[in-house]
């Protein structure tokens, strides 16, 4: 952990212990997560339109698929895992190749 993070965490903990973080505006209210604060304001509208249309970026779909496959793989007996891993590695290689072809086109 970076030294500045350590100092900041210590100060927040100290303020919380003293009660300085109680009674602030918005305390207890749910966070508004409808907008991603890391997305520049000029891109938020298009992100909202794409999200409402059900669009999922390919990277997110791939990460979701990998997480599903990891769970599936963990539930298999050891002998079946090796076969499944080989199949998955083949699929991953095919996806990478397709992505490279799409980027060069």
Secondary structure, 3 states (H helix, E strand, C coil): CCHHHHHHHHHHHHHHHHCCCCCCCCCCCCCCCCCCCCCCHHHHHHHHHHHHCCCCCHHHHHHHHHHHHHHHHHCCCHHHHHHHHHHHHHHHHHHHHHHHHHHHC
